[in-house]
Amino acid sequence: MKGTNYTHADQIRQDAHGTLLAENTLGLYHDHYITYHVDLDVDGTNNSFVKNVAETEADARVDVNAAPADLLIVNPNKKTRMGYEVGNMCSLCSIFCRIRIRIRFVWWFKHISFILLLGKKELYFYSYVLRASGLIGQLYCSVPCARDERQVVVACCSLLAMFPLILAVLSTLTTAASTHPHPLDPLTPAELIAVRAAVLASPLVRARPLTFHYVGLDEPDKTDVLSYAEARSSSSRAALPRRAFVITRAGGQSHELRVDITDANAATVLSHSVHHGAGFPIHTSEEQFAAEALPFRHAPFVESMRRRGLDMDDVLCPVSTVGWFGDTGPSESGGKVQKRVVKLVCFVAGATPNFYARPVEGVTLVVDLDRMAIVEYRDRVVYPVPKAEGTDYRTAKVEPPYTGPTAAPGVVLQPEGRGFHIDGHLVRWANWEFHVGFDMRAGIVISLASIHDAEAGARRRVLYRGFVSEIFVPYMDPAEEWYDRTFMDAGEYGLGVTTFPLQPGADCPANAAYLDGYYTGQDGKPVENKNMICVFERYAGDIAWRHTEAGFADRLITETRPDASLVARMVVSSGNYDYILDWEFKPCGSIKFVVSMTGLLEVKGTDYTHADQIKQDAHGTLLAENTIGVYHDHYVTYYLDLDVDGTNNSFVKNVITTKRNTNTNTPRKSYWTVRREVAETEADAQVDVNVAAADLLIVNPNKKTRMGNEVGYRVAVGGATAASVLDDDDYPQRRASYSKKQVWVTPYKRDEKWATGLYADQSTGDDGLAVWSGRNRGIRNEDIVLWYTVGIHHIPCQDDFPIMPKVNGWFEVRPTNFFEQNPLLKTRPPRPESDLPTSVNCSCAGYFS
C-alpha cells in the first residue's frame, strides 16, 4: 500500500495508480506471475511439445488467450494401441473428494432440546429449535469419532440400519410449515394437477390429442417479489398470485397459456395464444420413446440390421434433434412451414449398457412427431460396429483386480450438526440466505441471494434470480449422419427433465440434505423427481485468509482462517453426457459457478483400427478399434440477474492499459493502469474475455463505500473460456450466435430468459439473446442481467474412453468494494488442535474396504 493525502475517492483527479482502500491508503495496481518449473517425463525422458509439433523453443511460446488450442507434452517414442503418441494435456481441473456422515430428519414440534448418550460409543442425539414460534425443529444424529476407530464403524452401521425407521417417522410427522407458498416456490403436485384440469377444461384449445411440453412458474412481477422478500415479518407479507405458464401441442400447433392457480381448487386459464414463429417446444419423454419404437416395424430398417448381422433385441434408436439448416417443407397454402421432425440414431447394446460406444453408422431415420411416422429412411454406408469388450463401466462388470488408484477412505463429522438450515425452499448458512427452486427446462434455480453485512447490520442483495439458460453442444463432423448434431440440451430436452436422483454418499457427501422436484409429463400429470438437488457444506482444507509476518526481529506472527463453503448441486444426464452443476457460496461473499463434465463420448463408427491409417481429417480421435471420438464444443450459458445492493446497476470494464513512463526521475520505462469504461448500451457490454485484459464489474452507482468507491461485484474468469469459431453464416452459429462471446449484458425483461429463445427446437436464430441484445438498449444505471458462457473445445482422447473423468470449467462473482473491509476479518479463529473433540476429523481407513 501507498500513503496518500486522499481521504475520499472524489478527491482523485488523476491516475492514482491504485484504489483508495481507507483514509490516506492506496492499494496499488500490480500483477502476480507465478512461474512453475515442471520437468515432465511423459512415459520416458524424450518428449515433444505439441500445438502443431514444436521444433524449437520459439515454436513453444504460447499465449493461451490468443487462439484456441490443445497444448500437449507427448512422447513420440511411445504410442497407444491405437497409434497415438502418449501425452499429458495442459488443462485446468480440480478434484474434490470427501466423505461425511450425517443423519438428519425434521421433527414438527415446538421446543425440543435433549441429548441421549449411549454408553461408551458416545452416540448422541442433538436437536434444537430454529424458531421460537416452533415452525421447525431438527433432530440430529451424529457419531463422534471414538478413540477406537472400529467403534465408529460399528456405530455408523447401527445408525444406517435405523434409517428406514427414521424415514417412517418423518413421513408421519411432516405438515405444512406455512399457509401459503413463497412466490418463487416451484409448482407443487397439487398445482400441476390444477393446471392440467384447467387447460383440459378450457374451450380455448379444443383440438385433441393435447400434450403438455412445458409447465412452469409464471413469475410474479419482480417489484412485488422484492416487496414480499423485504417485508419485516411473515404477517406483513401478502400472498402473491400463483400462476403457471404452459406450452402445449394440439392440432399441429404450439399453444401458450397462462393459468391462475392461486386457488388450486378453482384454477382458471387467463390467456391463450398460438405460436406462429419458428421452432418447437421441449420434446416429451413419452414421444421420444414412442418414436424410438418405430424402426422395429419398418421393413427397410429390419433388413439393414439383418445385413449387418445384428440381433434386433440388442438394437436401440434414441431420438436426436435435427437443428435447422434453412429447410422448411411446403404447406397446404403454398407457403413454407416447419415440420416437427427428429432423427433416430441407432446403436447396439448387447453385453454393455454403453451403447453410445457401439454406433450403427450410416443409417438415417427421420420421424415426423406430429404424425408419429417414419418419413425418411436411408442406409448409406456400412461400417463395422465397434465391439462391446472394454466399454462397460458398471461395478459388477469391472471385475477385480482393481488396479486403479485408490485413496484411503476417510470420514468427516460435524459434531455440532449441520451449519445450514432449510425452511421449505429457503436456505440459510453463515452470512448467506437464498431460495432454491426448480424448473423443468432450467433445472435448479437460485433466487433472492443476499448476504448479511455484520458491520452494516443489514442483509444486502446480490442476486435476484439465476439459472443455466442453455447448454449448446455442436459436433464438428459435416458427414450426412452427423452434420445436424448441434444439441441445445435445455431448450430441446429440458435440464430439469433429464435430472435424475442423486446417489447419497457418492454424488453428494453424507452430510448433504436433498430437495425433491416435480415436473409435468406429456399427459399433464405431475412426475416426481426424488433427490434432484443436494445442499451440503464443503470443508476441503482450504484457507480463507492468512499471513505470516517475519519482519520483526524478535517474533514471528502468523494468523490464518480456514475456509468453508455451501454447495447447491444438481446433475443433468442429458443423453451421453453428465453435467455436474455446482453453486458454491462462500463466507467472503463470492458465488462460484462450477460446471463439471463426465459421462460417455458420442462416437462414430469407422474402418480405422490404428491412427497410422488416417491420412485425412477424421473429425475426431481414434479411441478404440472402429471408434472415432468426434470433435465438439460445450457452451453452458448462465442467466444471472444480479442486483448488487439494489436493483439499478451498471456494467464496468476496467481495461488494463499500458502506459509509457514520462517521469524522468525514475528509470522505469512503462507501467499499466486502468481505463474505466462504463457500458452505456448492450453493444458496449459484449465481451470476449480472451481478447483484452480487463476487470469486469457489476456496480451500483447509487451506493458507495465510505471511501467513495462504488459498491460492486467482479466477474472472475476461471477455466473454460472457449468461444465458438464457427463461421457466422453457419446455421448452428446463427441459432446460437451468442456463443462468440462469453459475456453479454441486457436490461431485465421478465420474458427474456432463454438464450436460444422460447422455442429452441429447430429455432432459426430469430429469437434469443443475440437478437434481444441487437436492439442495443440502454443498460447504464438500469436493472440489468449478466449472461456468462462457460465454453470448452473438446478434443477427445483415449483417456476419455469408455467413460470420461470429470473436467471442470468455472467462473465466479466476487465482492469488489462491496464491503468496507474484508468481511472475514472478525471470523473466529480456529480452536487449537488439542482442544478439538475427536469427532472433528476421523480417518476410518481399512474398515470400509
N, C-alpha and C positions, 0 to 999 in steps of 0.2 A: 504494500500500500504506500501511498504518497501523501504527504501532508499538503494542505492547501488552505487558502483563505475562504474557499466556498463553504457555505453552510446550507445552501438550498440549490436545487438543480436549475431554478430560474435565473440564477446569477451567472450561469455558464454561457458565454457568448462566443467562444472559440473552442477549437478542439482541445479537450482536457486530457485526451489520451486514456480515458477510463470513465468509470461510473462513480458518482458520489454515493458512498455507502453509509456514511454518517457525517456529522459535522466535522469539517476540516479533514476529511478522509476520502481519498480517491483510491478505488481499486483499478489498477492499470490493466489495459488490454495486454494479453500475452498468449503465447502458444505453449502446447505441451507436445513434444515429439519423443516418443519412447521407441527406441530402435533395438530390435532383438537380433542377436547373432544366433542363427539356427543352422547348425551343420547337419542337414538331413542326409541320411544314407538310406535311401529307399531300396530296401532289399539288396543292398550292396553299396560299394563306395562310389562307383562312377555313375553319375546321373546327368540328366539334361533338364533345362527349363523350357517349358512349352507354352507359348501363345500360338504362334507358329514356332517351330523349333528355333531356339535362340542359339546362334553360332558364337557370338561374342558377348562380352559384358554389356555393351551398348544396346544390344537387342533385348536385354532382360531388365531394362529400367522401365518401370511401369507406373503410370498414374492410374490407379484403379477407378477413378471417377471419369476418366476421359472416354473410354469406349467399353462396351460390354465384352467380356472375355472370361473364359475359364483359365485360371493360371495353375499349371501343374509342374510338379517335380517328378520326373519319370526316370526309370532305369531302362535305357534302351537295350540292355543286355538280358533282361528278364521279361518274359511275356506270359500272359494267362493262356489257358487252353484255347480261348477264342482268338488269340493272336495279338492282344493289346499289351503295350508296354505297361508294366506295373507302375503305380504312381500315387502321389498324395496331392489332393486339391487344396489350394489356399482358400479357405472359406470361413465364414462366421458360423459358429454353432455354440450351443450351451446345453449342458446336461444337468438336470435337476433330479436327484434321487433321494428319496426319503420315505420312511415308514413311520406312521404314528398310530397309536392305538387309542381309540376313544369309543365309548358307547354313550349315546345321548337319547333321551326321549322327553317329550313335553308332558307336563302334568298340569291339569287345569284346576288348581285350587288357589286360594288367596295366599296366605302366609305359610310357606313351607320352609323349614330350615332344620335339618337334622344330619347327624353323622352316625353311620353304623360301622363299627370296627369289627372285623372278622379275624380275630386271633393274630398269630404271628405273620400271616401273609400280608398284613397291613392293607387289606382290601377295604375300601371305604366308599360310601355314597355321599355325595355332596350336592346340595341344592340351594338355590337362593332365588329371591323374588326380583323380577325385572322392574316391576312397577308396584307401588304400594296399593294401587287400585285393584291389583290382583288379576290383571289380564292373563299373564303367562308366568308360570314358574318353571324352572328347568331342573330336572333331577339328573345329576351327573354320576356316572360310574367310572372311576379311574383306578388304575393299578399302579401304585408307586413301584419303583424298581427296588426289589429286595436285595439284601446283601448277597443272597444266594440266587444267581440268575435263573436257576432251574425253577425256583418258586414263582418267578414272574411268568414263565411259560405256562405253568400249571394254572395260575390264577387267570391268565388271559384266556386259556382254553375254557375254564369254568364260566367266565363271563360270556364268551361267544356262544356257549351252549344255552345260555339264558336268553339269547336274542329273540327266538320265536315268541317266548313269553312276554318280553318287553313290547314286541310289535302288537301282540294281542291286547295288552293293557292300553297301549296308545290308541288303538282303533276304537276302544270303548269310551275313552275319556275326552277325545278331541271334540270341541264345539267351536262355533264361530267366535272369533275374537272381537269382531265389531259388527255393527248393524248394517254398514254399507261398505263396499269395497273402495280402495284407493282409486282415484280417477285414471291412473295408468296401469292398474292391475290387468293382466291378460284375461280374456274371456273365460268364464267358468263353464263347466259342462252344462249347467242349467241354462246359462245364457246362450250357449251354442245350440241347445235344443230349441230354445225360444226363437232364435234366428231362423232355424230350419223351418219351424212351423209357420212363422210369419211369411217367409218367402214362398213356401209351397201354397199357402192360402191366398197369396196376393193375386189379384186379377191382372196385374201389370205384366206378368210373364206367364202366358197361357201355354206356350209350346211345351211338349214333353217328348222324350225324357229331359229332365233338368238335372244337371250335375253341378256340384259345388267345387270350385277350384281355389278360392281364397276366401277365408273369413277371418277378419282381424279387427282389433280395436280401432274404431274411428275416434281418434284422439280429440278430447275437448280443446277449446281454444287455449293457447299457451298462457295467456294472461289469467284465465280462470284457474288453470292448474297451479300457477305460481301463487296466486292468492290463497288457494287451498293449502298448499305446502307451507306457506309462511304464516298461516293462522296460528295464534299462540296456544290454542287448546283445541282438542277434538270437538268440544261442544260448540265452538265458534266456526267449525268447518261445515258449510252446507254441502250436501251431497251433490255432485255434478251429474248431469245427464250421462247415461251409459248408452253408447251407440256402437254399432258394428258396420264395417264396410265389407261388402260381399261382391265377389265376382262369380257368376255362374255361366254355364253354356246351355243354350236351349235353342232349337230351331236353327242351328248353324251360326249363331251369333253369340257374342260375349256381352253379358248384361251386368251393369253395375247398379248395386242397390245399397241404400243406407237404411239401417233398421234401428229404431229406438227400442232399447231393451231395459230402460230404467226400471220399468216394472216387467220382470220376466214373465209374469202371468198374462200380460197384455201387450206383447211385442207388436210393433207397428212398422210397416215399410213407409219411410218418409219420402224417399225419392227413387227414381229409376231412370236409367239411360242405357242406350245401346252404343257400344264401342264400334266406330266405323273406320278407325285408322288401322295402321299396320300392326301386326303382332298378335300374340295369343297369350292367355294366362298360363300359370303353372300347370304342368301335367299332373294328373292324379295318379296315385299308385295303382288304383284299380284299372284304369285304362291302359297303363303300361303293361300290367300282367295280361290283360285281355289281348293286347297286340302281340305280346311275346308268344301266345299260344297259336297264332295264325299260321306260321310256317309249316307246322307239322300236319296241316291239312291241305298244303299247297303242293301239288304233284311235282312241279319242276324242282322245288327245293328238296323234296324227298329223294328225287332221282340224283340230284347233285351230291347229297350226302352218301347215297349208295355208291356212286362212282368213286368217292374218296375213301370208301371202306369204313365209314363211321357208323357207330351204333346210335340210332336216333334217341335212345334213352339217355345218352351222355351229352347230347347237344342242347344248348340253350341260347336264346337270341334276345338279349336285353335291348331296350329302347335307347336310341341315340338321336339327339336333336340334330336338325339339318341346317341351322343357321339361316342366312339369307344371302343370296348371290344374284340379286336383281331379277329373279324369276317369279312370275305370278302366272296363274292359269286363267283361261278365258271364263267369263261369267255369262250367264244366260242373257244378260242385257247387251252383250258385246264388249263390255269393258274388261278390266283386269281385276281379279280377285285372288287373294292368297288362299291356298289350300292348307288345312291344318294337317300336316303330314310329319312323320318321323321315319327314320331308318332303323332297321333291326341289324345289329352287329352280332354275328354268331361265333360261338366258342364251343370247345369241348371240355367238359369237366372230367368225367370218368373217375379216376382214382384220386383226384385232387380237387379241393374247393377253390383253388386258384385258377379258375377258368380263364381269367384275363391273360394268363401266360400261354394259352393254347388257342389262338385265333384260327377261325376258318377263313383264310384270306381269299379275296377275290369274289365273294358273294355279296350282292346288294339286294336288299328287300326294302321297298318303300310302302308304308301303311298310311292310308287316309283314316285319321282317328274319328272323324265325324261319321264316316261310313263303316268304320272298323273292318276294313278290307285291304288286302294287298293290291296295290295299283301299279306296281312296277317290280320286275324281278330280272336280275342279270347275274349270270355266272361267267365272269370274265377271264379268270386265270386260276390255275391250281398251284398252290404251294404246299409243301409238307406241313402238317400240323405238328407243332413242337411237342416233344414228349413230356409226359407228366412227371417223370423222375426228377427229383430235386426242386420241385415247385411248391410242395406242401409246407405250410408254416405252422400247422397245429401241433400243440404239445404232444399229443398222443402219437403223432407221426414223426416228430423229430426225436428219434429214439436215442437212448444212451449208447455210447458215452457222450456226455455233454462237454464238448471241447471248447465252447465259447467262454469268454472271460466272465468270471463271477465274483462280485464283491461280497464281502462278509455281510450277512444280514444285520440290521440294526432296528431298534425301536426307540422312538422319541415320544415321551409322555408329557402331558401338561397337567401337573398336579393340582393346579387351581381351576381346572376346567377350561373350556374354550374362552377365548377372549372376544369373540364376536357374538352378536345376538341377532336372530331373525324373527321379525314380527310380521307375519304374513309374507309380503314381498319386500319389506324394508329391512335393510342390513345395516347394523351399527357396529363399528370396530374402531378402536383407538380414537383418532380425531375425525374419522370418516363416517358419513351416512349416505346411503344411496338406495335406489329402488331397482329390483331385478324383475324384469318382465320376460315375456316370450311371445314370439310371432312365428307363424308357420313359414313365412318367407325369410325373415332375417335371423330366426333363432333367438339367441339371448339378446335382450335389450336392457341397457343400463340407463337409468334416468335420475334426475334430481340429485346428482352427486355434489355434496357440499362438504366443506372441511371446517372444523372448529378452530378458530384462531384464539389461542389462550390469552394472548396479550390484548386483543381487541375485545375479548369476552363475548364473541358472537360467532355464529355459523355463517360462512361465506360460500356463495355458489361458485361452482367450477364448470359443471356440465349439466345441461338440461336434458339431453337425450342423445344416445349413441348406439350404433349397431353396425354390423357388417352389411353393407348395401349390395355388394355383388362380389362374386368370385369368377373371374373370366379366365378360361383356360383354352387358348388356341394351340392346336398341334401344327407342326411345320412340315407336313408331307402333302404335296399337291396331288397325289395319286387319286384316282376316281373314288376309291373306297375310304379315303382319308381327308380330302381337302375340306370337307364341311365339319370336321370335328373341332368346333370352336365353341366350347361349352360356356354357358352362363348359369352356374350352379344355383344361385339364389332365385333368379327370375324364371328359370326353366323347370327346376326340380323342387326348390324350396329348401333352405338350410334347416328350418325347423322340422320339416317332414323327414329329412334324412339325418336327424339327430336320434340316436338310439341310446338305451340305458347304459349309463356309466358303470364300470365294474369297481366296486369298493375295494380299496387296498391296492389297486393296480392303476386304473385311470385317475383315481384321486386317493390321497393318503387316508389313513384310518381315522384322522381327526376331522374329516370333511362332513358337512351337512349337505343334504340333497333337496332339490326342488323338482317337483313334477310339472308337467305341462300338458295342455290339450290342444289339439287342432281338429279340423273338420275333415272327415272322409268324403269321398265322392257323393255319398248319399246325404250328406249334411249332418250326420250323426257324429258326436264327439269321439275322438280317438285319444286314449290315454297314452302319455309318453312318460314312463317312470324314470326317475333319477336322471333327468336330461341335463341338469345343471348341478355342479357341486361348488361349494364355497368352503375354503379352508385357509388356515394360517400357514405361511411358509417361513420356516427357520432354516436358512441354508448356510449358516456360519458366516454370513456377510457382515460387513462393517458399515454402520450408518455414517459415522464420522470419527476421526481420530487425529491426534498429533502427538509426536514426541519432540520435546524441546531439549536439545543438548547444548544450547548456547550459554548456559550458566556453568561456571567452573565448579561450583560446589554441589550441584544437584542435577538430577535428570527428571523431567516432568513428562508423564505420559497420561493422556486422557483418551478414552475410546468408548464408543457406544455401539452395541450390537444392533443389527438391522433385522427387521421382520417385515412381512407384507401380507396382505389379504388377497387371495386369488378367487375370482369367479370364473369357472371353466365350463365350456361346452365343447363337445367333439362332434364334428359333422363327418359322416361317412357317405360321401357323395360318389357313388359308383366305386371306382377302384381306389380313390384317394381318401385318406382320413386327415381332416384338418382339426388340430387342437387349438382352440381359440381361448386365450387367457386374457382377462382384465386384471391387472395387478396394481393394487392400491398400496401406496407407501406412506408412512407417517410424515415424511418430509413434504408431502403434498403432491407427489408425482403420480401419474397414472401411466403404466406401461402396457402396451398392446403387443402381445406376442402371438405370432402365427407359427405353429409347428406342423410340418407336413410329414406324413408317413403313409403307409399303405402299400398298394400294389401298382406297378407300372402298367400302363396300357401299351401293349406291344404289337408288332406287325410280323406276320409270317413271311419267311424268305427262304431262298435256296441256299443262302450263305451258311457255312458251318465254321469258317475261320476268317479273321479280319484280312488276311492276305488276299482273299478272293475279291475284296471290294475295291473296284477300280473307278467308281464314280460315286457321286453323292448318294448315300443310302438314307439320308434324312434322319439318321439316328446312330446308335451304337449297338454292335452285336453283343448281346448279353449272354446268350447260350446258343446252341445249335438251332438254326432256323428261326431265331428270335431277335428282332430289332426293337430296341427301346427308342421310340420316336422322340425327336426334339420337341419341346413345348414350353409354354410360359405359364406362370401363375400370377394373377393380379388380384389381390384381395383389397377391396376398397371399403374404407370405413366412412360412415356418416357421423360427424361429431358436431352437435350443436352446443358449442362451448359458450357459456355465459360467465365470463370471468368477472366475478364480483358485481354482476349486474347484466342486464340484457344487451345494452348497446356496447359494442366492441369495435375495434379496428384491427386490420392486419398490417403488420410492420415487417419490412425486410431490413435488417441491419447488415448491409453489404460490406464485406471485408474489402477494403480499398488500399492498395499500395501507394505510399507517398514517398517522394524524394526528400531527404532531409536538407532543409535550407539553412539550418543553424550551423554556421561555420565554426562555432566554438567547440563542437564535438566531432569526432571522426566518423560517426555513424553515417552511412550512405542512404539508408532507407528504413522505413518502418511501415506498419499498417495501422489504419484507423477505421472507423465505422462511418459509413454514409447511410443515414436513416431515411428510408423510403416508406411513406405511409400510402397504402393502396387506396386509390380513390374509387376505382371501378373493378369489376371482376377480372378484366383483362390484365390488370396490374398484379393480380394475385395468383396467376397461373405459373407454377414454378417446377422446373426440372432440377431437383436437388443435386444432380451430378454436374451441372454446368458451371455454376458460380458459387463461391463460398459466401454464405450468409447465415445469420441468425434469423429464424422465422418466429414471429411472436404474434400472439393474440393479446391485445392490451385493452384496458378500459380507460379511455382518455378522460373520463369523468371522475376517476378515483386516482389519487396519488398518495405515495408514502410521505412520511414527514420530511424526507429529503427532497420531495418534489418529483420523484420518478413515477411514471405511470405504472399502475399495477398490471401484471400480465402473466402469461404462461408461454413458455418456449416450446416449439416443436423440435424435439431432439431426435435426429435421424439416426437409426441404427443400421443393422444389416439389411440386405434385400431391397435395394433401391433401383432395381431394373425398370426401365421404361420400354414401351413397345418400339420395335424397329421395323414394323411392317410399313409398307407404303401407304400413304394417306388415302389413296383411291382403292385400296383393297377392301373388299366387303366386310371382313371381320373387323378391320380397323375403323371403318365407318360406323359400325354398330357400337364399338367401344372406343371412340376417339379420345376419350378422357385418359386412356392408358398411356398416352405420350408423355404425360407429366404426372408427378406424384402428388402435387399439392394444387387444390382448387379451393376457392372461397366464394360462396354465394350468399345473397341475402336469404334470411329464413322465410320459407314458404311452406306451409303445412303439408302440401301435396307433393313437394319436390323431395322425395326420399330415396328413389331407386335410380342408381347411376345409369342403368341401361333402360330406364323408362318403366312405366307401369306394366307394359306388355312386352316382356323381353324375348319370348319365344318367337323366332323369325322376325324380330324387330329390324327396322331398316335404317336406324340411326336418326330418325326424325323426332325422337323424344329422348330425354335423358340429360345427364349432367352437362355435356359439352354444348348441347342445344340451349339449355337454360342460361348457361354462362355466356353464350354468344350474344345475349341481349345486352351485356356489358352494363349491368345495373350498378348503381352506387352502393358501396359497402363501407364507407368510412363512417364511424360512429353510428353503426346500424346493428340490428340483431343479425348476426352472421353465422354461417355454418362452414366448418372446415371439413374438407374431403381429403383423405390421405390414402394412397395406394401402396401397399407392400408388394414389391414385384420381384420375381425370380425367373431367370432364364435357366431352364432345367435341361442339362446335357446328361442323359442317363449314363450310368456306368455299371459295371458288373457288381460292385458293392451294393447297389440298389436292388439287387435281384436275389431271391424271388420276392422279398418284402423289404421295403426301404427303411433304413434307420432314420430317425427323426432329424429334420433340418429346420432351423429356426430363421425367422425374419421378425423384425420388431421396430417400433418407434415409441416415443414417449412424449408426454406433455408434462413440463416441469415448471414449478413456480419461478417467476423472474420478477423481482421487485414486488412480489405479491405480499410477502411478509416484511415486517420492519427489520428482522434479522432471522438467522437460522431458527426455524420453529422447533428444532430438536435440541437446542442449546440447553434447555432445562429438563431434558429427559433424565429420568432417574438412572444413575449409574448401575451397572450390573452388580449383583451380590458377589462377594468373594467366593471362590470355588469351595472353600472349606465350610461355608455357611449354607451351601445349596443342599436341598433334600436329594436323596439318592435317586429320586424319580426324574430328575431333570434330563439326564441323558443315560439311556440304558442300552448297552450292547448285549444282544442275545445271540451272538454268533454260535452256530452249531446246533441250536435247538429247533430250527425251522427247516433244516435240510432233510 
